[in-house]
Amino acid sequence: PLLPETPITQLDDLADDALDALPAGIFGVDDDGVIRHANANARRWPDVDVENAAVLVGSDFFADVAPATNSAHFRGRFEDGVAEGEMNERFFYTYVRRQGSPTNLIVRLYQHPDRSMNWIVFRIL
């Protein structure tokens, strides 16, 4: 698993340092895909080249940070979850970078039904 079940259900309640301590890359995004949180491991995303993941906050995940996710297989699942008000999807995704070779990821899209933040959790395989 990317994360134990208990932390995934508690992502909304974790402080930034606790998010940074988790072993997976994590983006917290709003319903429009704008990044509101990015943990330290988020900078491992294939097209990201930053020293500090905090600079990603305010960016559009699908347009600016991860344009190769703008597909039915990834963004479509995200938008379906937003429309339903709950998401808990796990899938493999081959991310085709702007430059370089494709990268295989395991991804989890998560939103607790009582919360408004959407979480994109990933690990490079």
MARKERO-333135 format. One record per residue: x, y, z of N, C-alpha, C in turn; residue in one letter; residue number from 0. Coordinates in steps of 0.05 Angstrom, whole numbers. Example, Ala and Ser with C-alpha at 12.3 -4.5 7.8 and 13.67 -1.06 7.14 Angstrom:
% residues 2
+--------+--------+--------+--------+---------+--------+--------+--------+--------+--------+-----+
:  neast : nnorth :    nup : caeast : canorth :   caup :  ceast : cnorth :    cup : residu : num :
+--------+--------+--------+--------+---------+--------+--------+--------+--------+--------+-----+
:    264 :   -114 :    156 :    246 :     -90 :    156 :    264 :    -66 :    156 :      a :   0 :
:    257 :    -45 :    142 :    273 :     -21 :    143 :    258 :      1 :    157 :      s :   1 :
+--------+--------+--------+--------+---------+--------+--------+--------+--------+--------+-----+
END
This chain:
% residues 125
+--------+--------+--------+--------+---------+--------+--------+--------+--------+--------+-----+
:  neast : nnorth :    nup : caeast : canorth :   caup :  ceast : cnorth :    cup : residu : num :
+--------+--------+--------+--------+---------+--------+--------+--------+--------+--------+-----+
:     17 :    -24 :      0 :      0 :       0 :      0 :     17 :     25 :      0 :      p :   0 :
:      7 :     46 :    -11 :     21 :      72 :    -11 :     24 :     83 :     18 :      l :   1 :
:      2 :     82 :     32 :      2 :      91 :     60 :    -16 :     72 :     76 :      l :   2 :
:    -11 :     69 :    101 :    -29 :      53 :    118 :    -57 :     67 :    117 :      p :   3 :
:    -77 :     51 :    121 :   -105 :      61 :    119 :   -110 :     84 :    139 :      e :   4 :
:   -100 :     82 :    163 :   -105 :     103 :    183 :    -95 :    130 :    173 :      t :   5 :
:    -70 :    134 :    165 :    -62 :     160 :    156 :    -78 :    171 :    132 :      p :   6 :
:    -85 :    154 :    113 :    -99 :     164 :     89 :   -126 :    177 :     97 :      i :   7 :
:   -139 :    166 :    117 :   -164 :     177 :    126 :   -160 :    202 :    143 :      t :   8 :
:   -136 :    207 :    151 :   -130 :     230 :    169 :   -113 :    251 :    156 :      q :   9 :
:   -110 :    250 :    129 :    -93 :     269 :    116 :   -102 :    298 :    121 :      l :  10 :
:   -128 :    302 :    121 :   -139 :     329 :    126 :   -130 :    341 :    152 :      d :  11 :
:   -124 :    324 :    172 :   -118 :     333 :    199 :    -88 :    335 :    204 :      d :  12 :
:    -71 :    326 :    186 :    -43 :     326 :    191 :    -30 :    353 :    186 :      l :  13 :
:    -11 :    361 :    203 :      4 :     385 :    199 :     25 :    380 :    177 :      a :  14 :
:     36 :    402 :    166 :     55 :     400 :    144 :     78 :    381 :    150 :      d :  15 :
:     89 :    383 :    175 :    112 :     366 :    181 :    104 :    337 :    182 :      d :  16 :
:     80 :    331 :    190 :     71 :     303 :    190 :     66 :    293 :    162 :      a :  17 :
:     56 :    310 :    144 :     53 :     303 :    116 :     81 :    298 :    104 :      l :  18 :
:    100 :    314 :    111 :    127 :     311 :    100 :    140 :    285 :    109 :      d :  19 :
:    132 :    275 :    132 :    144 :     250 :    142 :    133 :    225 :    129 :      a :  20 :
:    111 :    227 :    115 :     99 :     204 :    102 :    116 :    195 :     78 :      l :  21 :
:    117 :    169 :     73 :    135 :     158 :     53 :    127 :    162 :     24 :      p :  22 :
:    103 :    171 :     18 :     94 :     175 :     -9 :     93 :    205 :    -16 :      a :  23 :
:     92 :    211 :    -42 :     88 :     238 :    -51 :     58 :    244 :    -48 :      g :  24 :
:     52 :    269 :    -38 :     24 :     276 :    -32 :     19 :    304 :    -42 :      i :  25 :
:     -2 :    307 :    -57 :    -13 :     333 :    -65 :    -41 :    335 :    -53 :      f :  26 :
:    -47 :    357 :    -40 :    -74 :     363 :    -32 :    -84 :    384 :    -52 :      g :  27 :
:   -106 :    378 :    -66 :   -116 :     397 :    -86 :   -145 :    403 :    -82 :      v :  28 :
:   -153 :    426 :    -90 :   -182 :     433 :    -88 :   -197 :    421 :   -111 :      d :  29 :
:   -223 :    426 :   -113 :   -239 :     413 :   -133 :   -232 :    421 :   -162 :      d :  30 :
:   -218 :    444 :   -165 :   -210 :     453 :   -191 :   -182 :    443 :   -199 :      d :  31 :
:   -169 :    428 :   -180 :   -142 :     418 :   -186 :   -120 :    436 :   -178 :      g :  32 :
:   -126 :    458 :   -163 :   -105 :     476 :   -154 :    -92 :    464 :   -129 :      v :  33 :
:    -66 :    463 :   -128 :    -51 :     451 :   -106 :    -53 :    469 :    -81 :      i :  34 :
:    -62 :    457 :    -59 :    -64 :     472 :    -34 :    -43 :    461 :    -14 :      r :  35 :
:    -34 :    437 :    -17 :    -13 :     425 :     -1 :      5 :    408 :    -19 :      h :  36 :
:     30 :    407 :    -13 :     49 :     389 :    -27 :     70 :    381 :     -6 :      a :  37 :
:     72 :    355 :     -1 :     92 :     347 :     19 :    119 :    345 :      6 :      n :  38 :
:    140 :    340 :     22 :    167 :     340 :     12 :    171 :    320 :    -10 :      a :  39 :
:    158 :    297 :     -9 :    161 :     277 :    -30 :    146 :    284 :    -56 :      n :  40 :
:    129 :    304 :    -55 :    115 :     312 :    -80 :    134 :    321 :   -101 :      a :  41 :
:    158 :    331 :    -93 :    177 :     340 :   -113 :    189 :    317 :   -129 :      r :  42 :
:    182 :    292 :   -122 :    191 :     269 :   -137 :    173 :    264 :   -162 :      r :  43 :
:    151 :    279 :   -164 :    134 :     275 :   -187 :    151 :    279 :   -212 :      w :  44 :
:    147 :    262 :   -233 :    165 :     261 :   -256 :    171 :    288 :   -269 :      p :  45 :
:    153 :    307 :   -272 :    159 :     332 :   -286 :    166 :    354 :   -267 :      d :  46 :
:    169 :    348 :   -241 :    175 :     369 :   -221 :    205 :    370 :   -216 :      v :  47 :
:    216 :    394 :   -217 :    244 :     398 :   -211 :    246 :    423 :   -194 :      d :  48 :
:    240 :    420 :   -168 :    242 :     442 :   -149 :    256 :    433 :   -124 :      v :  49 :
:    268 :    451 :   -110 :    282 :     445 :    -85 :    263 :    442 :    -62 :      e :  50 :
:    241 :    458 :    -63 :    222 :     458 :    -41 :    194 :    455 :    -53 :      n :  51 :
:    180 :    434 :    -45 :    153 :     428 :    -55 :    133 :    450 :    -50 :      a :  52 :
:    138 :    467 :    -30 :    120 :     488 :    -23 :    115 :    508 :    -46 :      a :  53 :
:    135 :    510 :    -64 :    131 :     528 :    -87 :    110 :    518 :   -106 :      v :  54 :
:    102 :    493 :   -104 :     81 :     483 :   -121 :     53 :    492 :   -113 :      l :  55 :
:     50 :    501 :    -88 :     24 :     509 :    -77 :     14 :    533 :    -94 :      v :  56 :
:    -11 :    531 :   -103 :    -23 :     552 :   -120 :    -22 :    545 :   -149 :      g :  57 :
:     -7 :    524 :   -157 :     -5 :     516 :   -185 :    -28 :    497 :   -191 :      s :  58 :
:    -35 :    496 :   -217 :    -55 :     478 :   -226 :    -42 :    451 :   -231 :      d :  59 :
:    -50 :    430 :   -216 :    -38 :     404 :   -218 :    -39 :    394 :   -246 :      f :  60 :
:    -62 :    395 :   -259 :    -66 :     382 :   -285 :    -54 :    398 :   -308 :      f :  61 :
:    -52 :    424 :   -306 :    -42 :     440 :   -328 :    -12 :    447 :   -324 :      a :  62 :
:     -4 :    454 :   -300 :     23 :     464 :   -296 :     43 :    443 :   -285 :      d :  63 :
:     34 :    426 :   -267 :     53 :     408 :   -254 :     54 :    381 :   -267 :      v :  64 :
:     31 :    370 :   -275 :     29 :     343 :   -286 :     11 :    342 :   -311 :      a :  65 :
:     19 :    356 :   -332 :      2 :     357 :   -356 :     -5 :    330 :   -368 :      p :  66 :
:     11 :    310 :   -364 :      6 :     283 :   -375 :    -16 :    269 :   -359 :      a :  67 :
:    -27 :    281 :   -339 :    -50 :     269 :   -324 :    -76 :    280 :   -334 :      t :  68 :
:    -75 :    298 :   -354 :   -100 :     310 :   -364 :   -113 :    290 :   -384 :      n :  69 :
:   -122 :    268 :   -373 :   -133 :     246 :   -389 :   -157 :    234 :   -375 :      s :  70 :
:   -173 :    219 :   -390 :   -196 :     206 :   -377 :   -188 :    187 :   -356 :      a :  71 :
:   -165 :    173 :   -360 :   -156 :     153 :   -341 :   -147 :    166 :   -314 :      h :  72 :
:   -138 :    190 :   -314 :   -129 :     203 :   -289 :   -148 :    226 :   -282 :      f :  73 :
:   -149 :    247 :   -298 :   -166 :     270 :   -291 :   -195 :    263 :   -291 :      r :  74 :
:   -203 :    245 :   -309 :   -231 :     236 :   -309 :   -239 :    223 :   -283 :      g :  75 :
:   -222 :    206 :   -272 :   -228 :     194 :   -246 :   -229 :    215 :   -224 :      r :  76 :
:   -211 :    234 :   -225 :   -211 :     256 :   -206 :   -238 :    272 :   -207 :      f :  77 :
:   -245 :    280 :   -231 :   -270 :     296 :   -235 :   -295 :    280 :   -227 :      e :  78 :
:   -295 :    254 :   -232 :   -318 :     237 :   -224 :   -319 :    237 :   -193 :      d :  79 :
:   -297 :    234 :   -180 :   -296 :     234 :   -150 :   -306 :    261 :   -139 :      g :  80 :
:   -297 :    283 :   -151 :   -306 :     309 :   -142 :   -336 :    312 :   -145 :      v :  81 :
:   -346 :    303 :   -168 :   -375 :     304 :   -173 :   -391 :    288 :   -153 :      a :  82 :
:   -380 :    265 :   -145 :   -394 :     247 :   -126 :   -390 :    256 :    -97 :      e :  83 :
:   -370 :    273 :    -92 :   -365 :     283 :    -65 :   -350 :    263 :    -48 :      g :  84 :
:   -338 :    243 :    -61 :   -322 :     223 :    -47 :   -305 :    208 :    -68 :      e :  85 :
:   -280 :    202 :    -62 :   -264 :     186 :    -80 :   -245 :    169 :    -65 :      m :  86 :
:   -241 :    146 :    -76 :   -222 :     127 :    -64 :   -213 :    108 :    -87 :      n :  87 :
:   -196 :    118 :   -104 :   -187 :     103 :   -128 :   -158 :     96 :   -125 :      e :  88 :
:   -151 :     72 :   -133 :   -123 :      63 :   -134 :   -119 :     53 :   -162 :      r :  89 :
:    -96 :     61 :   -174 :    -91 :      52 :   -201 :    -61 :     56 :   -208 :      f :  90 :
:    -53 :     41 :   -228 :    -26 :      45 :   -240 :    -28 :     65 :   -262 :      f :  91 :
:     -8 :     82 :   -265 :     -8 :     102 :   -286 :     20 :    105 :   -298 :      y :  92 :
:     21 :    104 :   -324 :     46 :     110 :   -338 :     46 :    139 :   -345 :      t :  93 :
:     63 :    154 :   -333 :     65 :     182 :   -337 :     86 :    188 :   -359 :      y :  94 :
:     77 :    201 :   -380 :     95 :     207 :   -402 :    105 :    235 :   -398 :      v :  95 :
:    130 :    237 :   -391 :    142 :     263 :   -384 :    145 :    282 :   -408 :      r :  96 :
:    148 :    307 :   -402 :    154 :     327 :   -423 :    181 :    320 :   -436 :      r :  97 :
:    200 :    312 :   -419 :    226 :     304 :   -429 :    234 :    279 :   -413 :      q :  98 :
:    246 :    260 :   -427 :    255 :     236 :   -413 :    236 :    213 :   -418 :      g :  99 :
:    243 :    191 :   -406 :    227 :     167 :   -410 :    202 :    166 :   -392 :      s : 100 :
:    182 :    150 :   -400 :    158 :     148 :   -384 :    164 :    137 :   -356 :      p : 101 :
:    147 :    144 :   -337 :    151 :     135 :   -309 :    126 :    121 :   -300 :      t : 102 :
:    129 :     97 :   -288 :    106 :      82 :   -278 :    101 :     90 :   -249 :      n : 103 :
:     76 :     96 :   -243 :     68 :     105 :   -217 :     46 :     87 :   -206 :      l : 104 :
:     44 :     86 :   -180 :     19 :      76 :   -168 :      7 :    101 :   -155 :      i : 105 :
:    -19 :    104 :   -159 :    -33 :     129 :   -151 :    -57 :    122 :   -135 :      v : 106 :
:    -63 :    139 :   -116 :    -88 :     137 :   -101 :   -100 :    165 :   -100 :      r : 107 :
:   -125 :    167 :   -109 :   -140 :     191 :   -107 :   -159 :    187 :    -84 :      l : 108 :
:   -159 :    206 :    -65 :   -175 :     202 :    -41 :   -188 :    228 :    -32 :      y : 109 :
:   -213 :    225 :    -25 :   -227 :     247 :    -11 :   -246 :    234 :      9 :      q : 110 :
:   -243 :    241 :     34 :   -261 :     232 :     55 :   -288 :    245 :     50 :      h : 111 :
:   -310 :    230 :     52 :   -336 :     241 :     46 :   -344 :    265 :     63 :      p : 112 :
:   -332 :    269 :     86 :   -339 :     292 :    103 :   -320 :    315 :    100 :      d : 113 :
:   -302 :    314 :     81 :   -282 :     335 :     79 :   -282 :    346 :     50 :      r : 114 :
:   -268 :    368 :     46 :   -268 :     381 :     20 :   -241 :    378 :      5 :      s : 115 :
:   -220 :    371 :     19 :   -194 :     369 :      5 :   -192 :    342 :    -10 :      m : 116 :
:   -181 :    343 :    -34 :   -176 :     319 :    -50 :   -146 :    313 :    -49 :      n : 117 :
:   -140 :    288 :    -46 :   -112 :     280 :    -42 :   -103 :    263 :    -65 :      w : 118 :
:    -80 :    270 :    -77 :    -67 :     254 :    -97 :    -41 :    243 :    -84 :      i : 119 :
:    -41 :    217 :    -79 :    -19 :     203 :    -66 :     -5 :    186 :    -87 :      v : 120 :
:     21 :    186 :    -88 :     35 :     170 :   -109 :     61 :    159 :    -99 :      f : 121 :
:     70 :    139 :   -113 :     97 :     128 :   -110 :    107 :    119 :   -137 :      r : 122 :
:    132 :    124 :   -143 :    144 :     115 :   -168 :    151 :     86 :   -165 :      i : 123 :
:    144 :     70 :   -185 :    150 :      42 :   -184 :    177 :     36 :   -196 :      l : 124 :
+--------+--------+--------+--------+---------+--------+--------+--------+--------+--------+-----+
END
